[in-house]
Amino acid sequence: MSCDGLKPVVAIYSTFLQRAFDQLIHDVGIQKLPVSFVLDRAGIVGADGPTHQGQYDISYMRSIPNFVLMAPKDEAELQRMLITSINHKGPTALRIPRGSGLGVATMDEGWEPIEIGKGEIINEGDDILIIAYGSMVAAAVETSTLLKENDINPCVINARFVRPLDSDLILPLAQKIKKVVTMEEGTIIGGFGSAIVELLNDNDIHIPVLRLGIPDVLVDHASPDQSKKTLGLTLNKCQKKY
C-alpha cells in the first residue's frame, strides 16, 4: 500500500509488534516508507501476564534507522501526533497507554502537527531536571508539585519524542541544572532514559541521571496500579528514589 502511494496507519498492540521486528527493519525502515504505527497498550497493561506487557517497544524500535518515535502526554497531544505521523514522509511509531485519557479541557486545538523532534517545558525550575516521556508526563507534573512543597523547584520537560530527541532543549538545561531524572513507562534497559544518558555522554555532559521506569523484570498478573506500585512507578515510590 505504501509503495503505491498510500499512507497506512497500523493500529497494533505494542507486544504484538515485537513479532514483526524483521519487517519493521526490512519492509519499512530500509525503504523509508511513510507507514504510521500506533502502538496501543504500550507500557503496563494489567492482568494479562508477562506476554502482553508493552514494556519493550521504546527499546526495540529506537535503534531502527529512519523511524520517528513519539508518545503523547494526553489525548489532545495524541490528535496532534497522529496528524504529525500521517504528514511525515517516513516511518513513524506512536505509543499510547492502555486506559482512558487524562480528560483535557478541549480538543479544539488538537489538529496542528507538532514539529518533529521538539519537546516542551511544562514547568520552569532550576533545582532538578525531570524529563518525562508519554504517559509519565502527568506523573512528572504530580511529582514536581510534591517536590515544590519540599522547597525543591524542578524543571519538567515533556520530551514528546525519543527519536529524535530535542537536544537543543535538553542539553542546555541539563548543563545548567546538573541533576537529571528520566521517567518512562517502559523498560529502562535501552529505553528512553538510556537515550538521554547517551545524548548527554555524546555531548560530554557528565552529570548524575536517575532513570525511573520498568526495571529488569517480567511484569506479572496484577492490576495496572498494583504493577506500578510494585515496580516503583507510583508517586510515593518515585519520591523516595530522588
C-alpha positions in Angstrom: 0.0 0.0 0.0 2.7 2.4 1.0 4.8 1.6 -2.1 1.7 2.5 -4.2 1.3 6.0 -2.7 -1.0 5.3 0.2 -0.2 6.1 3.9 -1.2 3.1 6.0 -1.9 3.6 9.7 -1.3 0.3 11.5 -3.0 0.1 14.9 -1.5 -2.8 16.9 -0.6 -3.8 20.5 2.9 -2.9 21.4 3.6 -6.5 22.4 2.3 -7.9 19.1 4.5 -5.6 17.1 7.5 -7.4 18.6 6.7 -10.4 16.3 7.2 -8.2 13.2 10.6 -6.7 14.2 12.3 -8.0 11.0 9.5 -6.5 8.8 9.9 -3.1 10.6 13.5 -3.0 9.5 13.4 -4.6 6.1 10.0 -3.7 4.8 9.6 -0.2 6.2 12.8 1.2 7.7 15.2 0.5 4.9 12.8 1.8 2.3 11.8 4.8 4.4 8.2 4.1 3.7 5.5 6.5 5.2 3.8 3.9 7.5 2.4 5.1 10.8 2.4 2.5 13.6 0.1 3.3 16.5 1.1 1.1 19.4 -1.8 0.5 21.8 -1.2 -0.9 25.3 2.3 0.5 25.4 3.5 0.1 29.0 1.8 -1.6 31.9 -1.4 -3.4 30.8 -2.7 -5.2 33.9 -3.7 -8.8 34.4 -2.6 -10.2 31.0 0.7 -11.6 32.3 4.3 -11.1 31.1 3.5 -11.9 27.4 1.2 -8.9 26.9 3.0 -6.1 28.8 4.0 -3.3 26.3 7.3 -2.6 28.0 9.8 -3.2 25.2 8.8 -1.0 22.2 10.9 2.0 23.1 14.0 -0.2 23.3 13.4 -2.4 20.3 12.3 0.5 18.0 14.7 3.3 18.8 17.6 1.5 17.1 15.9 1.2 13.7 17.2 3.9 11.3 14.7 6.3 9.6 11.9 5.8 12.2 10.5 8.7 14.2 9.2 7.7 17.7 6.8 9.7 19.7 4.4 9.5 22.7 1.7 12.0 23.7 1.1 13.3 27.3 -2.7 13.4 26.8 -5.4 12.9 24.2 -5.1 16.3 22.7 -1.5 15.8 22.0 -2.4 12.3 20.6 -4.5 14.0 18.0 -1.7 16.3 17.0 0.8 13.4 16.9 -1.4 11.4 14.7 -1.6 14.3 12.2 2.2 14.6 12.5 2.6 10.9 11.7 0.4 11.0 8.7 2.0 14.1 7.3 5.6 12.7 7.8 7.3 11.3 4.6 8.9 8.4 6.5 8.0 5.7 9.0 6.7 6.7 12.5 5.7 4.9 15.7 3.3 6.5 18.2 2.9 4.8 21.5 -0.2 5.1 23.7 -1.0 3.5 27.1 -3.9 1.3 28.0 -6.9 3.1 29.5 -8.7 6.4 29.3 -7.1 9.7 28.6 -6.5 12.3 31.3 -9.5 14.4 30.3 -8.3 17.6 28.7 -10.5 20.7 28.8 -10.8 21.0 25.0 -9.8 19.1 21.9 -10.5 22.1 19.5 -6.8 22.9 19.1 -5.6 19.3 18.7 -5.2 19.3 14.9 -2.0 21.1 14.3 1.0 18.9 13.6 4.0 19.0 16.0 7.4 19.8 14.8 9.3 16.5 14.8 11.9 16.3 17.5 10.6 19.2 19.5 9.7 18.8 23.2 8.2 21.4 25.6 8.8 22.8 29.0 5.9 22.1 31.3 7.3 23.7 34.5 10.2 26.1 34.9 12.7 25.3 37.6 16.4 25.1 38.4 16.9 22.5 41.2 16.4 19.3 39.2 15.5 18.5 35.6 12.8 15.9 35.1 12.4 14.6 31.5 9.3 12.5 31.0 8.0 10.6 28.1 4.4 9.9 27.1 2.1 8.6 29.9 4.7 9.5 32.6 4.4 13.3 31.9 1.4 13.5 34.2 3.3 11.7 36.9 6.2 14.1 36.4 3.9 17.0 36.9 2.5 15.5 40.1 6.0 14.8 41.3 7.0 18.4 40.7 4.1 19.6 42.8 5.2 17.4 45.6 8.8 18.5 45.3 7.8 22.2 45.4 6.1 21.5 48.7 9.5 20.4 50.0 11.2 23.5 48.7 12.7 21.8 45.6 11.9 23.6 42.3 12.0 21.2 39.4 12.1 21.9 35.7 9.8 19.4 33.9 10.1 18.6 30.2 7.6 16.7 28.1 10.0 15.1 25.7 7.3 14.1 23.1 10.0 12.3 21.0 12.6 9.7 21.8 13.8 9.6 18.2 14.9 12.3 17.5 15.5 13.8 20.9 15.2 17.6 21.3 18.9 18.2 22.0 18.5 22.0 21.7 16.1 21.9 24.6 17.6 19.2 26.8 21.3 19.8 26.6 21.5 23.5 27.8 19.1 22.7 30.7 21.0 19.6 31.7 24.3 21.5 31.6 22.8 24.3 33.8 20.8 22.2 36.3 23.2 19.2 36.5 20.7 16.8 38.1 18.5 14.8 35.7 15.6 12.4 36.3 14.0 10.5 33.4 10.6 8.9 33.6 9.1 6.4 31.3 6.5 3.6 31.2 8.9 1.1 29.6 11.9 -0.9 30.4 14.9 1.2 31.5 17.3 -1.1 29.7 17.8 0.6 26.3 14.8 2.8 26.8 14.1 6.5 27.0 16.3 7.1 30.0 19.2 5.3 28.2 18.6 7.6 25.2 19.0 10.6 27.4 22.2 9.2 29.0 23.6 8.6 25.5 22.7 12.1 24.4 24.5 13.6 27.4 27.5 11.4 27.1 27.9 12.1 23.4 27.9 15.8 24.2 30.5 15.5 27.0 28.0 16.3 29.8 28.8 14.0 32.7 26.2 14.5 35.4 24.0 12.3 37.6 21.0 10.8 35.9 18.3 8.8 37.8 16.3 6.7 35.4 12.7 5.7 36.5 10.9 3.1 34.5 10.3 -0.7 34.5 13.3 -2.4 36.0 14.9 -5.6 34.6 11.9 -7.9 35.5 9.0 -9.5 33.8 5.7 -7.8 34.8 3.3 -10.4 36.0 -0.5 -10.6 36.6 -1.9 -7.7 38.5 -3.9 -4.5 38.0 -2.0 -1.6 36.4 -2.0 0.3 39.6 -0.7 -2.7 41.6 2.0 -3.3 39.0 3.1 0.3 39.0 3.3 0.2 42.8 5.4 -2.9 42.8 7.7 -1.6 40.1 8.2 1.8 41.9 6.3 3.9 39.4 3.8 5.4 41.8 4.2 8.9 43.2 5.4 8.0 46.7 7.7 5.3 45.3 9.3 7.8 42.9 9.7 10.4 45.6 11.7 8.0 47.7 14.1 7.4 44.8 15.1 11.0 44.3 
